[in-house]
Each structure stands twice: as C-alpha cells, then as structure tokens.
Amino acid sequence: MDALVRRYHRNRSPHLDENGVLWFASQSVTLSPKQAELLMLLVDRFGEVVPREALRFQLGRDEGSMTRNALDLHMMRIRPRIQTLGLTVRTVWGRGYVLDADTQVAT
C-alpha cells in the first residue's frame, strides 16, 4: 500500500533527482545544471509563487549577481524542455514564477 501511495504522489507532483532529471507523470527530461538549480526551487514549491529574487539568488551564488534578463533567458529555455512533461512555468507579474501542471495538455 505504501508503494502505491508513493507512486501516486510521485506522478502527481514533479520530482528532480540528483542527476538533474526532472520526472513528472512517469515521464522524464534531462536538464542542464543551471536549469536543475532553478527548477529545484520551483519543484519544492510546486503550484506556489517563487519570488524572482529567490531564483536570482539561487543562480547568482556561483557567479556573483544574476541579472533580471539572465533569469528571464533561463526561464525561456526551461519552458519548452518541461512542456513535453505536461508542465509549465507561468510568470506572476511583479512577483515571480509558478511551476504547475499544464491544463492544456491531456495526461
């Protein structure tokens, strides 16, 4: 029974493994190290707004400060990668980003 519960929850919310592979609904996609860093925060707060500053800080730890445009570029590259899984990253104007299931994709 526990295994079934874990499998159900694993397929209902995304999971990012230690190798930078994003899993959702029994499908997966491999991410670059920077994409995996960004998605780590978004996966942890699946369905919730993650502030832009938190994402900029996550990426800027290794390189100094991350610009707003650099963050936007990373998000632009992430969107098509995760779309194949039925996931989407929405911009919440003035606040941040939300990782959510794409309601336009049939699962």
DSSP file (Angstrom, degrees, kcal/mol; ACC not computed):
  #  RESIDUE AA STRUCTURE BP1 BP2  ACC     N-H-->O    O-->H-N    N-H-->O    O-->H-N    TCO  KAPPA ALPHA  PHI   PSI    X-CA   Y-CA   Z-CA
    1    1 A M     >        0   0    0      0, 0.0     4,-2.2     0, 0.0     5,-0.2   0.000 360.0 360.0 360.0 -43.4    0.0    0.0    0.0
    2    2 A D  H  >  +     0   0    0      1,-0.2     4,-2.5     2,-0.2     5,-0.2   0.890 360.0  53.3 -60.3 -39.8    2.8    2.4    0.9
    3    3 A A  H  > S+     0   0    0      1,-0.2     4,-2.3     2,-0.2    -1,-0.2   0.894 108.6  49.5 -63.5 -39.5    4.4    1.8   -2.5
    4    4 A L  H  > S+     0   0    0      2,-0.2     4,-2.3     1,-0.2    -1,-0.2   0.895 110.5  49.9 -65.9 -40.4    1.2    2.6   -4.3
    5    5 A V  H  X S+     0   0    0     -4,-2.2     4,-2.3     2,-0.2     5,-0.2   0.923 111.7  48.5 -64.1 -44.6    0.8    5.9   -2.3
    6    6 A R  H  X S+     0   0    0     -4,-2.5     4,-2.5     1,-0.2    -2,-0.2   0.911 111.9  49.1 -62.0 -42.6    4.4    6.9   -3.1
    7    7 A R  H  X S+     0   0    0     -4,-2.3     4,-1.8     2,-0.2    -1,-0.2   0.899 110.2  51.5 -64.1 -40.6    3.9    6.1   -6.8
    8    8 A Y  H  X S+     0   0    0     -4,-2.3     4,-0.8     1,-0.2    -2,-0.2   0.943 114.0  42.7 -60.9 -48.5    0.6    8.1   -6.9
    9    9 A H  H  X S+     0   0    0     -4,-2.3     4,-1.3     1,-0.2     3,-0.4   0.855 110.8  56.1 -68.5 -34.8    2.3   11.2   -5.3
   10   10 A R  H  < S+     0   0    0     -4,-2.5    15,-0.4     1,-0.2    -1,-0.2   0.866 110.3  45.4 -64.6 -35.2    5.3   10.9   -7.5
   11   11 A N  H  < S+     0   0    0     -4,-1.8    14,-0.3     1,-0.2    -1,-0.2   0.621 112.0  52.4 -83.5 -13.0    3.2   11.0  -10.6
   12   12 A R  H  < S+     0   0    0     -4,-0.8    -2,-0.2    -3,-0.4    -1,-0.2   0.629 115.5  33.9 -97.3 -17.6    1.1   14.0   -9.3
   13   13 A S  S  < S-     0   0    0     -4,-1.3    -1,-0.2    -5,-0.1    12,-0.2  -0.987  91.7-102.5-136.1 148.1    3.9   16.3   -8.5
   14   14 A P        -     0   0    0      0, 0.0     2,-0.4     0, 0.0    10,-0.2  -0.265  29.4-158.5 -69.9 155.9    7.3   16.7  -10.2
   15   15 A H  E     -A   23   0A   0      8,-2.4     8,-3.4    -5,-0.1     2,-0.6  -0.998   5.0-157.1-136.4 130.8   10.5   15.2   -8.8
   16   16 A L  E     -A   22   0A   0     -2,-0.4     6,-0.2     6,-0.2     2,-0.1  -0.940  17.8-152.7-108.7 117.1   14.0   16.4   -9.6
   17   17 A D    >   -     0   0    0      4,-2.6     3,-1.7    -2,-0.6     4,-0.1  -0.285  31.8 -97.6 -86.6 176.1   16.6   13.7   -9.0
   18   18 A E  T 3  S+     0   0    0      1,-0.3    -1,-0.1     2,-0.1    -2,-0.0   0.612 119.8  60.5 -70.1 -11.9   20.3   14.2   -8.1
   19   19 A N  T 3  S-     0   0    0      2,-0.1    -1,-0.3    17,-0.0    12,-0.1   0.332 120.7-102.0 -96.2   6.4   21.4   13.7  -11.7
   20   20 A G  S <  S+     0   0    0     -3,-1.7    11,-2.8     1,-0.3     2,-0.5   0.770  75.3 141.7  79.8  25.9   19.3   16.7  -13.0
   21   21 A V  E     - B   0  30A   0      9,-0.2    -4,-2.6    -4,-0.1     2,-0.5  -0.903  41.0-148.9-103.4 125.1   16.5   14.6  -14.4
   22   22 A L  E     -AB  16  29A   0      7,-2.9     7,-1.7    -2,-0.5     2,-0.4  -0.829  14.3-164.0 -95.3 125.6   13.0   16.0  -13.9
   23   23 A W  E     +AB  15  28A   0     -8,-3.4    -8,-2.4    -2,-0.5     2,-0.3  -0.895  18.2 155.7-112.2 138.0   10.3   13.4  -13.5
   24   24 A F  E >   - B   0  27A   0      3,-2.5     3,-1.6    -2,-0.4   -13,-0.2  -0.892  68.3  -5.1-160.1 132.9    6.5   14.0  -13.9
   25   25 A A  T 3  S-     0   0    0    -15,-0.4   -14,-0.1   -14,-0.3     3,-0.1   0.886 127.9 -55.0  51.4  46.7    3.6   11.7  -14.8
   26   26 A S  T 3  S+     0   0    0      1,-0.2     2,-0.3   -16,-0.1    -1,-0.3   0.658 120.0 103.1  63.6  19.0    6.0    8.7  -15.5
   27   27 A Q  E <   -B   24   0A   0     -3,-1.6    -3,-2.5    58,-0.1     2,-0.3  -0.859  51.2-163.3-123.7 162.7    8.0   10.8  -18.0
   28   28 A S  E     -B   23   0A   0     -2,-0.3     2,-0.3    -5,-0.2    -5,-0.2  -0.967  12.6-167.0-145.3 161.1   11.3   12.5  -17.6
   29   29 A V  E     -B   22   0A   0     -7,-1.7    -7,-2.9    -2,-0.3     2,-0.4  -0.985  25.0-125.3-146.2 140.1   13.6   15.1  -19.2
   30   30 A T  E     -B   21   0A   0     -2,-0.3     2,-0.3    -9,-0.2    -9,-0.2  -0.709  29.0-159.4 -88.5 136.8   17.3   15.8  -18.5
   31   31 A L        -     0   0    0    -11,-2.8    47,-0.0    -2,-0.4    -2,-0.0  -0.768  20.6-107.8-114.1 156.9   18.2   19.4  -17.6
   32   32 A S     >  -     0   0    0     -2,-0.3     4,-2.7     1,-0.1     5,-0.2  -0.375  42.5-103.3 -71.1 162.6   21.4   21.4  -17.7
   33   33 A P  H  > S+     0   0    0      0, 0.0     4,-2.0     0, 0.0     5,-0.1   0.893 123.1  47.8 -57.2 -40.4   22.9   22.1  -14.3
   34   34 A K  H  > S+     0   0    0      2,-0.2     4,-2.1     1,-0.2     5,-0.2   0.910 111.8  49.6 -68.0 -41.6   21.7   25.7  -14.2
   35   35 A Q  H  > S+     0   0    0      1,-0.2     4,-2.8     2,-0.2    -1,-0.2   0.911 110.3  51.2 -62.2 -41.2   18.1   24.6  -15.3
   36   36 A A  H  X S+     0   0    0     -4,-2.7     4,-1.7     2,-0.2    -1,-0.2   0.894 107.5  53.3 -63.5 -39.6   18.2   22.0  -12.5
   37   37 A E  H  X S+     0   0    0     -4,-2.0     4,-0.9    -5,-0.2    -1,-0.2   0.933 112.9  43.3 -60.4 -46.1   19.2   24.6   -9.9
   38   38 A L  H >X S+     0   0    0     -4,-2.1     4,-1.4     1,-0.2     3,-0.6   0.932 113.9  49.7 -65.4 -45.9   16.3   26.9  -10.9
   39   39 A L  H 3X S+     0   0    0     -4,-2.8     4,-3.4     1,-0.2     5,-0.3   0.743  96.0  72.3 -69.5 -21.3   13.8   24.1  -11.0
   40   40 A M  H 3X S+     0   0    0     -4,-1.7     4,-2.0     1,-0.2    -1,-0.2   0.936 103.3  41.6 -56.2 -46.3   14.9   22.8   -7.6
   41   41 A L  H <X S+     0   0    0     -4,-0.9     4,-1.2    -3,-0.6    -1,-0.2   0.904 116.4  48.6 -67.4 -41.6   13.2   25.8   -6.0
   42   42 A L  H  < S+     0   0    0     -4,-1.4    57,-0.3     2,-0.2     6,-0.3   0.883 112.0  48.4 -68.1 -38.6   10.2   25.6   -8.3
   43   43 A V  H >< S+     0   0    0     -4,-3.4     3,-1.5     1,-0.2    -1,-0.2   0.912 108.1  54.8 -66.6 -42.6    9.7   21.9   -7.7
   44   44 A D  H 3< S+     0   0    0     -4,-2.0    -1,-0.2    -5,-0.3    -2,-0.2   0.811 118.3  35.5 -60.3 -29.6   10.0   22.3   -3.9
   45   45 A R  T >< S+     0   0    0     -4,-1.2     3,-2.7    -5,-0.1    -1,-0.3  -0.231  87.0 178.6-118.1  42.3    7.1   24.9   -4.1
   46   46 A F  T <  S+     0   0    0     -3,-1.5    54,-0.2     1,-0.3    -3,-0.1  -0.191  72.0  11.1 -50.9 125.7    5.1   23.2   -6.9
   47   47 A G  T 3  S+     0   0    0     52,-2.7     2,-0.3     1,-0.3    -1,-0.3   0.441 111.9  99.2  84.0   0.0    2.0   25.3   -7.6
   48   48 A E  S <  S-     0   0    0     -3,-2.7    51,-0.5    -6,-0.3     2,-0.3  -0.836  81.7 -97.6-118.3 155.9    3.2   28.2   -5.5
   49   49 A V  E     -C   98   0B   0     -2,-0.3    49,-0.2    49,-0.1    42,-0.0  -0.555  30.4-159.4 -72.8 129.3    4.8   31.5   -6.5
   50   50 A V  E     -C   97   0B   0     47,-3.1    47,-2.2    -2,-0.3     5,-0.1  -0.960  26.6-118.0-107.4 120.0    8.6   31.5   -6.1
   51   51 A P  E  >  -C   96   0B   0      0, 0.0     4,-1.6     0, 0.0     3,-0.5  -0.228  12.7-126.5 -60.3 144.0    9.9   35.1   -5.9
   52   52 A R  H  > S+     0   0    0     43,-1.7     4,-3.0     1,-0.2     5,-0.2   0.884 109.9  57.7 -54.6 -41.3   12.2   36.3   -8.7
   53   53 A E  H  > S+     0   0    0     42,-0.3     4,-2.4     1,-0.2    -1,-0.2   0.857 103.1  52.5 -63.6 -34.9   14.8   37.3   -6.1
   54   54 A A  H  > S+     0   0    0     -3,-0.5     4,-2.1     2,-0.2    -1,-0.2   0.903 112.5  45.3 -65.9 -40.2   14.9   33.8   -4.6
   55   55 A L  H  X S+     0   0    0     -4,-1.6     4,-2.0     2,-0.2     5,-0.2   0.905 112.9  50.0 -69.1 -41.9   15.6   32.4   -8.1
   56   56 A R  H  X S+     0   0    0     -4,-3.0     4,-2.5     1,-0.2    10,-0.2   0.902 111.5  49.2 -62.4 -40.6   18.2   35.1   -8.9
   57   57 A F  H  X S+     0   0    0     -4,-2.4     4,-1.1    -5,-0.2    -2,-0.2   0.913 107.5  55.3 -63.9 -43.1   19.9   34.4   -5.6
   58   58 A Q  H  < S+     0   0    0     -4,-2.1     3,-0.3     1,-0.2     4,-0.3   0.909 116.9  35.6 -57.3 -44.8   20.0   30.6   -6.3
   59   59 A L  H >X S+     0   0    0     -4,-2.0     3,-0.7     1,-0.2     4,-0.7   0.827 113.4  58.3 -78.6 -32.5   21.7   31.2   -9.7
   60   60 A G  H 3X S+     0   0    0     -4,-2.5     4,-1.5     1,-0.2    -1,-0.2   0.576  80.9  86.4 -77.9  -9.3   23.9   34.0   -8.5
   61   61 A R  H 3< S+     0   0    0     -4,-1.1    -1,-0.2    -3,-0.3    -2,-0.1   0.883  99.9  33.8 -58.3 -39.2   25.6   32.1   -5.7
   62   62 A D  H <4 S+     0   0    0     -3,-0.7    -1,-0.2    -4,-0.3    -2,-0.2   0.788 129.4  33.6 -86.4 -28.8   28.3   30.8   -8.1
   63   63 A E  H  < S-     0   0    0     -4,-0.7     2,-0.5     1,-0.4    -2,-0.2   0.267 106.2-111.0-114.0  10.9   28.6   33.7  -10.4
   64   64 A G  S  < S+     0   0    0     -4,-1.5    -1,-0.4    -7,-0.1     2,-0.4  -0.821  83.0   3.1  90.0-132.9   28.0   36.8   -8.3
   65   65 A S        -     0   0    0     -2,-0.5     2,-0.5    -3,-0.1    -8,-0.1  -0.717  66.8-141.3 -95.3 142.4   24.8   38.5   -9.1
   66   66 A M        -     0   0    0     -2,-0.4    -6,-0.1   -10,-0.2     2,-0.1  -0.857  21.0-132.0 -98.3 128.5   22.3   37.2  -11.6
   67   67 A T     >  -     0   0    0     -2,-0.5     4,-1.9     1,-0.1     5,-0.1  -0.348  18.1-116.1 -77.7 161.6   20.6   39.9  -13.8
   68   68 A R  H  > S+     0   0    0      1,-0.2     4,-2.3     2,-0.2     5,-0.2   0.902 116.9  52.1 -61.4 -42.0   16.9   40.0  -14.4
   69   69 A N  H  > S+     0   0    0      1,-0.2     4,-2.3     2,-0.2    -1,-0.2   0.869 106.6  52.9 -65.1 -36.9   17.5   39.4  -18.1
   70   70 A A  H  > S+     0   0    0      2,-0.2     4,-2.2     1,-0.2    -1,-0.2   0.907 109.5  49.0 -65.1 -41.1   19.6   36.4  -17.4
   71   71 A L  H  X S+     0   0    0     -4,-1.9     4,-2.4     2,-0.2    -2,-0.2   0.928 110.5  50.7 -62.8 -44.8   16.9   34.9  -15.3
   72   72 A D  H  X S+     0   0    0     -4,-2.3     4,-2.3     1,-0.2    -2,-0.2   0.893 109.5  51.5 -59.7 -40.5   14.3   35.6  -18.0
   73   73 A L  H  X S+     0   0    0     -4,-2.3     4,-1.8     2,-0.2    -1,-0.2   0.917 108.9  49.8 -63.7 -44.3   16.6   33.9  -20.5
   74   74 A H  H  X S+     0   0    0     -4,-2.2     4,-1.9     1,-0.2    -2,-0.2   0.920 112.0  48.5 -60.1 -43.5   16.9   30.8  -18.4
   75   75 A M  H  X S+     0   0    0     -4,-2.4     4,-2.1     1,-0.2    -1,-0.2   0.889 107.4  55.1 -65.4 -38.2   13.1   30.6  -17.9
   76   76 A M  H  < S+     0   0    0     -4,-2.3    -1,-0.2     1,-0.2    -2,-0.2   0.873 111.4  45.0 -61.6 -36.7   12.6   31.0  -21.6
   77   77 A R  H  X S+     0   0    0     -4,-1.8     4,-0.7     1,-0.2    -1,-0.2   0.799 111.2  53.4 -77.3 -29.9   14.9   28.0  -22.2
   78   78 A I  H  X S+     0   0    0     -4,-1.9     4,-2.1    -5,-0.2     3,-0.4   0.893  95.0  69.8 -71.4 -40.2   13.3   25.9  -19.5
   79   79 A R  H  X S+     0   0    0     -4,-2.1     4,-1.4     1,-0.3    -1,-0.2   0.885 101.3  41.4 -51.7 -52.6    9.7   26.3  -20.7
   80   80 A P  H  > S+     0   0    0      0, 0.0     4,-0.7     0, 0.0    -1,-0.3   0.837 112.0  57.7 -67.5 -28.3    9.9   24.1  -23.9
   81   81 A R  H  < S+     0   0    0     -4,-0.7     3,-0.4    -3,-0.4    -2,-0.2   0.917 114.4  35.7 -64.3 -43.2   12.0   21.5  -22.1
   82   82 A I  H ><>S+     0   0    0     -4,-2.1     5,-1.7     1,-0.2     3,-1.4   0.629  98.2  80.2 -89.5 -12.8    9.4   20.8  -19.5
   83   83 A Q  H ><5S+     0   0    0     -4,-1.4     3,-1.6    -5,-0.3    -1,-0.2   0.847  84.5  63.4 -61.3 -33.4    6.4   21.3  -21.7
   84   84 A T  T 3<5S+     0   0    0     -4,-0.7    -1,-0.3    -3,-0.4    -2,-0.1   0.730 101.5  52.4 -63.9 -20.6    6.9   17.7  -23.0
   85   85 A L  T < 5S-     0   0    0     -3,-1.4    -1,-0.3     2,-0.1    -2,-0.2   0.515 123.4-103.9 -90.0  -6.5    6.2   16.5  -19.5
   86   86 A G  T < 5S+     0   0    0     -3,-1.6    16,-3.2    -4,-0.4     2,-0.3   0.728  82.4 125.7  86.6  23.5    2.9   18.4  -19.2
   87   87 A L  E   < -D  101   0B   0     -5,-1.7    -1,-0.3    14,-0.3     2,-0.3  -0.805  37.5-170.2-112.9 156.7    4.4   21.1  -17.0
   88   88 A T  E     -D  100   0B   0     12,-2.7    12,-2.6    -2,-0.3     2,-0.6  -0.988  18.9-141.5-142.6 151.4    4.5   24.9  -17.4
   89   89 A V  E     -D   99   0B   0     -2,-0.3     2,-0.4    10,-0.2    10,-0.2  -0.970  24.6-163.7-112.6 116.5    6.2   27.8  -15.8
   90   90 A R  E     -D   98   0B   0      8,-2.8     8,-2.3    -2,-0.6     2,-0.5  -0.785  16.1-128.4-100.5 143.3    3.9   30.8  -15.5
   91   91 A T  E     -D   97   0B   0     -2,-0.4     2,-0.8     6,-0.2     6,-0.2  -0.783  12.0-155.9 -87.6 128.8    5.1   34.3  -14.8
   92   92 A V  E >>  -D   96   0B   0      4,-3.2     3,-2.7    -2,-0.5     4,-2.1  -0.905  32.8-118.8-104.0 103.5    3.3   36.1  -12.0
   93   93 A W  T 34 S+     0   0    0     -2,-0.8     4,-0.0     1,-0.3    -2,-0.0  -0.101  89.2   1.1 -52.0 127.9    3.8   39.7  -12.9
   94   94 A G  T 34 S+     0   0    0      1,-0.1    -1,-0.3     2,-0.1    -3,-0.0   0.426 131.9  57.1  78.1  -0.6    5.7   41.7  -10.3
   95   95 A R  T <4 S-     0   0    0     -3,-2.7   -43,-1.7     1,-0.3   -42,-0.3   0.702  99.2 -97.5-125.9 -53.7    6.2   38.6   -8.0
   96   96 A G  E  <  -CD  51  92B   0     -4,-2.1    -4,-3.2   -45,-0.3     2,-0.3  -0.924  47.1 -44.9 166.1-141.9    7.9   35.6   -9.6
   97   97 A Y  E     -CD  50  91B   0    -47,-2.2   -47,-3.1    -2,-0.3     2,-0.4  -0.914  31.2-153.1-131.8 154.2    7.2   32.3  -11.3
   98   98 A V  E     -CD  49  90B   0     -8,-2.3    -8,-2.8    -2,-0.3     2,-0.5  -0.997   8.2-149.6-128.8 128.7    5.0   29.3  -10.7
   99   99 A L  E     + D   0  89B   0    -51,-0.5   -52,-2.7    -2,-0.4     2,-0.3  -0.867  37.3 152.8 -92.5 127.4    5.7   25.7  -11.8
  100  100 A D  E     - D   0  88B   0    -12,-2.6   -12,-2.7    -2,-0.5     2,-0.2  -0.944  50.2 -84.1-149.3 165.6    2.4   24.0  -12.4
  101  101 A A  E     - D   0  87B   0     -2,-0.3     2,-0.7   -14,-0.2   -14,-0.3  -0.568  49.5-114.7 -72.2 138.9    0.8   21.2  -14.5
  102  102 A D    >   -     0   0    0    -16,-3.2     3,-1.2    -2,-0.2    -1,-0.1  -0.674  22.2-162.1 -78.9 114.2   -0.2   22.4  -17.9
  103  103 A T  T 3  S+     0   0    0     -2,-0.7    -1,-0.2     1,-0.2   -16,-0.0   0.624  86.8  64.6 -73.3 -12.1   -4.0   22.2  -18.1
  104  104 A Q  T 3  S+     0   0    0      2,-0.1     2,-0.5   -18,-0.0    -1,-0.2   0.645  89.9  78.2 -82.6 -16.4   -3.9   22.4  -21.9
  105  105 A V  S <  S-     0   0    0     -3,-1.2     2,-0.3   -19,-0.1     0, 0.0  -0.820  80.5-131.8 -99.5 129.1   -2.1   19.0  -22.1
  106  106 A A              0   0    0     -2,-0.5    -2,-0.1     1,-0.1    -3,-0.0  -0.629 360.0 360.0 -76.8 132.6   -4.1   15.8  -21.7
  107  107 A T              0   0    0     -2,-0.3    -1,-0.1   -21,-0.0    -2,-0.0   0.412 360.0 360.0-104.0 360.0   -2.4   13.5  -19.2
